[in-house]
Amino acid sequence: RWQFTCMYGSDIGNDWFNPSARITGVRVVSGGAALTPSFSDTVREYTLRVDGETDTVRLEALQENYGATLTYRVGNKTYKLLQEIPVADGTEIVIECTYPGGSPDADRVTLTVAKEPSAAERLEQAKRAAVIELENYTDPADYRPAQRDEREQALAGGREAIEAAGSVEAVEAALTAAKEALDAIPTDGELAAGELTEVRKAAAAELLGYKDPADYRPAQQREL
């Protein structure tokens, strides 16, 4: 493309009297990504935060002098202005600008991608965490054999409901319901406490009926 200048290149971004390789900004053109912190002349390393659904980004570096040579590089692969750049968590995008004999004659900005998990990945993470929490919610050693079997059935049902959940909220609801089912199964200690209460009641009833007060005189009735 031909361009015409009336000011020795300064009116079209290529000032012949100001040779410089300085990068003056980075614009994230594609959606789903943002640069942090905001661009500054004193900062040369940035984080490019990318949402979980975004697999590529398009960038535009701003230059003090557009006569300088600008490249976008990931590893050994070089990209052009506004070209789609594939990204994953940890991808390092290096923007380099050179102007032989300029002041400065080279500049470099590094963007490190921090990619958020996708909705599907967040759901899978929630499911894994919920299953682990459910399996550690109770101790099988606290139950008698019959109740231990009930516990295993409740765990199986809870795991099935968690795996079938279609959202993080549904996972949380399934986990809560599974915990309530486990809470309803008595432990050995709870059964023993109930059995002791029944034994005490039976002993008290037996003791009360062991003697008939009518068989005693008033003084002995009081002793009884």
C-alpha positions in Angstrom: 0.0 0.0 0.0 1.4 3.4 -1.0 1.1 6.4 1.5 2.0 10.0 1.0 3.5 12.3 3.6 3.7 16.0 3.8 5.7 16.1 7.1 8.7 13.8 6.5 6.7 10.7 7.7 5.5 12.1 11.0 1.9 12.5 9.7 1.7 8.8 8.8 3.4 7.4 11.9 6.9 7.1 10.5 8.8 10.1 11.6 12.2 10.0 9.7 13.6 12.4 12.3 12.6 10.3 15.3 13.9 6.7 14.7 12.6 4.7 17.7 11.7 1.1 18.4 9.6 2.0 21.4 6.3 0.1 21.9 3.8 2.6 23.3 0.8 0.3 23.9 -0.8 -3.1 23.4 -4.4 -3.4 22.3 -6.3 -6.7 22.7 -8.6 -6.7 19.7 -10.4 -10.0 20.3 -13.0 -10.5 23.0 -12.6 -12.8 26.0 -9.1 -11.4 26.9 -7.7 -8.5 28.9 -4.3 -7.2 29.7 -3.2 -6.7 33.3 -2.0 -4.3 34.5 -2.9 -1.6 32.1 -0.1 -0.8 29.7 2.6 1.5 31.0 5.9 2.7 29.5 7.7 1.4 32.6 6.2 -2.1 32.6 7.4 -4.8 30.1 5.9 -7.9 31.5 2.1 -8.4 31.6 -0.6 -11.0 32.3 -3.1 -11.7 29.5 -6.2 -13.0 31.2 -8.2 -15.2 28.9 -11.7 -16.7 29.6 -12.1 -20.4 29.4 -14.0 -20.3 26.1 -11.3 -18.4 24.2 -8.7 -20.3 22.3 -7.1 -17.6 20.2 -6.4 -13.8 20.6 -5.6 -11.0 18.2 -3.2 -8.3 19.3 -2.1 -4.9 18.0 1.0 -3.3 19.4 1.2 0.5 19.2 4.5 2.0 18.1 6.2 5.3 18.6 7.5 5.0 15.0 5.7 2.7 12.6 8.9 2.5 10.5 10.2 0.1 13.0 9.9 -3.7 12.5 7.4 -5.4 14.8 6.9 -9.1 15.4 4.7 -11.2 17.6 6.2 -14.5 18.6 5.2 -17.6 20.6 8.2 -19.9 20.9 9.7 -20.2 17.5 6.6 -19.3 15.6 6.1 -15.7 14.4 2.7 -14.0 13.9 1.6 -10.9 12.0 -0.4 -7.9 13.2 -4.0 -9.0 14.2 -3.3 -12.6 13.3 -5.0 -15.2 15.4 -2.6 -16.5 18.1 -3.5 -19.8 19.8 -3.4 -19.5 23.6 -3.4 -21.9 26.5 -2.7 -21.3 30.2 1.0 -20.3 30.4 1.5 -19.3 26.8 4.1 -16.6 26.5 3.6 -14.1 23.7 6.7 -11.9 23.0 6.2 -8.7 21.1 9.5 -7.3 19.8 10.2 -4.1 17.9 13.5 -3.1 16.3 14.8 0.0 14.5 18.5 -0.3 13.7 20.2 2.9 14.7 17.2 4.1 16.6 16.9 5.4 20.1 16.0 2.9 21.5 16.9 0.5 18.7 14.9 -2.4 20.3 12.0 -2.9 22.6 10.3 -5.9 23.9 7.0 -6.7 25.8 6.0 -10.1 27.2 2.5 -11.3 27.8 1.9 -14.4 29.8 -1.5 -16.0 29.3 -3.5 -16.9 32.4 -6.5 -18.9 31.1 -9.5 -19.4 33.2 -11.1 -22.9 33.1 -14.0 -23.3 30.8 -17.6 -23.9 32.0 -17.2 -27.7 31.3 -13.8 -27.7 33.2 -15.3 -25.9 36.1 -18.2 -28.4 36.3 -15.8 -31.4 36.2 -13.6 -29.8 38.9 -16.8 -29.2 41.1 -17.8 -32.8 40.6 -14.4 -34.2 41.6 -14.3 -32.0 44.7 -17.8 -33.0 45.6 -17.2 -36.7 45.3 -14.0 -36.4 47.5 -15.9 -34.4 50.1 -18.8 -36.9 50.1 -16.5 -39.9 50.5 -14.7 -38.3 53.4 -17.9 -37.0 55.1 -18.3 -40.1 57.3 -16.0 -42.9 58.5 -17.1 -46.5 57.8 -15.5 -47.6 61.1 -18.2 -45.6 63.0 -21.0 -48.0 61.7 -22.2 -51.5 62.4 -22.3 -53.9 59.4 -25.9 -53.3 58.5 -25.5 -49.5 58.7 -22.2 -49.7 56.8 -24.1 -51.3 53.9 -26.7 -48.4 54.1 -23.8 -46.0 54.0 -22.3 -47.5 50.9 -25.8 -47.4 49.2 -26.1 -43.7 50.1 -22.6 -43.0 48.8 -23.3 -44.7 45.5 -26.6 -42.7 45.1 -24.8 -39.5 45.9 -22.0 -40.1 43.5 -24.5 -41.0 40.8 -26.4 -37.7 41.4 -23.3 -35.7 41.4 -22.1 -37.1 38.1 -25.5 -36.5 36.5 -25.5 -32.8 37.6 -25.5 -30.4 34.7 -24.2 -27.3 36.6 -22.1 -26.4 39.6 -25.3 -25.4 41.5 -26.7 -28.8 40.8 -23.5 -30.5 42.0 -23.8 -28.5 45.3 -27.5 -29.5 45.7 -26.6 -33.2 45.0 -23.8 -33.1 47.6 -26.1 -31.6 50.2 -28.8 -34.2 49.6 -26.3 -37.0 49.8 -24.9 -35.7 53.1 -28.5 -35.5 54.5 -29.0 -39.2 53.5 -25.7 -40.1 55.3 -26.8 -38.1 58.4 -30.0 -40.2 58.6 -27.9 -43.4 59.1 -27.2 -44.0 62.8 -23.7 -44.7 63.8 -22.7 -47.4 66.3 -22.4 -44.8 69.0 -25.9 -43.5 68.3 -27.4 -47.0 68.3 -25.6 -47.8 71.5 -27.0 -44.6 73.2 -30.5 -45.6 72.0 -30.1 -49.1 73.3 -28.9 -47.9 76.6 -31.9 -45.6 77.0 -34.2 -48.5 76.3 -32.4 -50.7 78.8 -32.7 -48.0 81.4 -36.4 -47.6 80.7 -37.0 -51.4 80.9 -34.9 -51.6 84.2 -36.9 -48.8 85.7 -40.2 -50.4 84.7 -39.1 -53.8 86.1 -38.0 -52.1 89.3 -41.3 -50.3 89.7 -43.2 -53.6 89.4 -40.8 -55.7 91.4 -42.7 -55.1 94.7 -46.3 -54.3 95.4 -46.6 -51.4 97.9 -49.9 -52.9 99.1 -48.0 -55.7 100.7 -46.3 -53.3 103.1 -47.1 -51.3 106.1 -47.0 -47.5 105.8 -43.5 -47.1 107.3 -42.1 -49.8 105.0 -44.0 -48.4 102.0 -42.0 -45.2 102.6 -38.8 -47.2 102.7 -39.9 -49.0 99.5 
